[in-house]
Amino acid sequence: MLEFKFDTQLLIEGEGLDEDEIYDYIVANFKGDSLLAVGDEDLIKIHYHTNEPWLVLEYAASLGEIYDVVVENMERQEQGLKG
């Protein structure tokens, strides 16, 4: 069984975005692993394994417009099912 069930990926489009601040905030406030927060001040890509993807999405939406949102259930994928 996986410790963190959901593979959460999204893009944040905004102004003055800081990938380091976003990374640090996510690590400090949401349990998970395998975090990537990369991009520039206008566009950040997030990838995170967590059990509470809705919290990450809510935070990201507070920073700008979110899109290309993908939340996959890795436990189902591990069982050969659609994630």
HELIX and SHEET records of a PDB file:
HELIX    1   1 GLU A   19  ASN A   29  1                                  11    
HELIX    2   2 PRO A   53  LEU A   63  1                                  11    
HELIX    3   3 MET A   74  GLU A   78  1                                   5    
SHEET    1   A 4 GLY A  32  GLY A  39  0                                        
SHEET    2   A 4 LEU A  43  THR A  50 -1                                        
SHEET    3   A 4 PHE A   6  GLU A  13 -1                                        
SHEET    4   A 4 GLU A  65  ASN A  73 -1                                        
END                                                                             
